[in-house]
Amino acid sequence: MDKRNFIKTLGALSFSPLVSANEFSKIKHISDRLPIIDDDKELWKTIRSHYTLKDEYINLESGYYNIIPNPILEHFINHVKHVNIEGSHYMRYELKKNKDRVISELAELVGSTPDQLGITRNATESLDLIISGFPWKKGDEAIYAKQDYGTMKEMFEQVSDRYGTINKIVSIPNHPKNDQEIVSLYESQITSNTKLIMICHMINITGQILPVKKICEMAHSYGVEVMVDGAHCVGHFDFSIDEFNCDYYGSSLHKWLATPLGAGLLYINKNNTHKIWPLLANGNTNKNDIKRLNHIGTHPVHTDLAISNSIDYIKWIGMRKKEERMRFLQRYWSDKLRGFKNVIVNTPEDNHRSCGIGNVGLTNMSPSDMAKTLFKKYKIFTVAIDYANVRGCRISPNIFTTTKELDHFIGAIEEMSLS
């Protein structure tokens, strides 16, 4: 779509007028302007129409950053405009109440309470804040997995260099026999010096969902705290943070909640807030207030406002309905490719162990060559993964993806497997 048509598309949507910040509460919700659609086929067709997509390739790499649907995008653009018009007045008099409102909406979405949540810029900031701010002492031990995200592993290494802590590293099997196999992996590394375990809620390179609650129960029986990397989970599938009884949780909202870039979530169990050191100091000296821990100075606050619109949009779809669609899309391609010659699906087959993200590899082709061939020959955009016992391409379709596009992908993999 060219620039002129893109602008026309935005103009035609007209989901929110340009208003001053103090009139924000009067803006109609996205869900108030969208129709109720009972037919699933019509619903996903309508949702696809909300996205401005490139014609040059099929995007199967939504895991890094979700394209923002136009109803949310137009609201975001208006937030930028009205914050700019209000200027310092907004920052001094409107910012706090709007941020508190958005945090309350987030708490409802993820099944927690506002006093345990903060808005950050991404999952990396959320989790690195906990790792770097934890009250470490020399000889303390941490446990994490090879399959965890790189920047968090690097932060544990920095903490080790700084405080003399010890890192223990496990490796998660791509196809575990049962939950206990995963729980036992972490349990086997616990000693009297273990203070913190980091686990993925969903492993970003394979899409495997770990038994978070069971790991937390096991760790707490030893007096060990658990930090959960949920970068890919908020807005992807339905869950409640409070039900996990974890100690810390971080997520990137610009992924599956489809907020603008620069929005993340930090959860800290209120019993732990007092002992974490902040990343950046601020004037709040109340050690039990989570706001003390997620101060980042002056930043693009219009992004925070758009979180509310993203929550409204996903409520219009229905969180359970979106989860079902995401899992359907992943299983649509992965079930057809399992067992095919030279094809290795690196994502568990059990329904509850995955959702929308999957990973597939070829025995006759390196991951980098796979990604290049998919893009150059078949016009399919993915990302190559080649570490931590995972060799393949991560496949992360979105709710705008069609089964016709996935049929093209399936055919491409089958052809490549025979080359």
C-alpha angles and dihedrals in degrees: 000000000000125000095259094053091044091056090047090052092054092046093050093054095059094177096157136019124227106262137160119269094253089058092054095108090060094060110109117245118251089241090057090059098044126079125248105247118192097176109085095207091054091044095057091043089054092046092052089054088060091065128078102216132184117249093209097078146000110257111224093157104084092133096085097048130350117227108242115243112238096248089061093038093057091051089049092052090051090049089055090050099047095043087052092050093048093044116168091359090065093046093050103038111017105033100076098048092046092048091048089051092050091048090053090052091048091050091055091049096051098036102250141098130270093241089064098047136079134178115238133167098259145332092275091059092045096050098036087053089059095043094048094039097047114115095250125181129191111280095023114138133222128190127207139146136258087237094059121110116282102235093054092048089051091051090054088052091051091050089050091053091046103043105019095247123157124236121207117196128202130185121230115220114235091227110032118193092225143331093276091063089060094042091049092053091063094037092056091063098050119112134164088273096056111116107163139022121196117204135172118241086201119010105234097216098050106017092237113158114217126214094256099173093050092049091049092050091050094046094047090053085065094043092253123140124226129217116195125209103212097164093138100036114071107089091008102082139353120272143132121235093203091057090060091058088213122158100227135013131183132187142172111233094193088071116061099352086059098223120154116278115284103047124119140156131232122192121188121178104243091237090064103041095093096060101050118095114225122246091225123022121237139171095271108104096174102114092197093057114094089205086073088067105048102049109134102166124240109351141154097297092177086075089061090053091053090058087073091055092049091052090049091051094051090048088055089055095040121243094238091046091052091048090052091049093048092050091045092054093050094047091045091068102025096052091052093051100043110109094013114139113275091359122121120187107204095193122091116258096218108104096228093052097066144021129179102342123077140163129218130184138185125225090211098050137046118242092248092052089047092054093045093048093046091053102039100038104026102025093235120139117214137140127249119234119194112160143071094039092306119115116172145058124300110234115201114167120181136220089272091059117108129214087238089062091048091050087057089051093048091051091049093053092047091052093046092049090060097047 
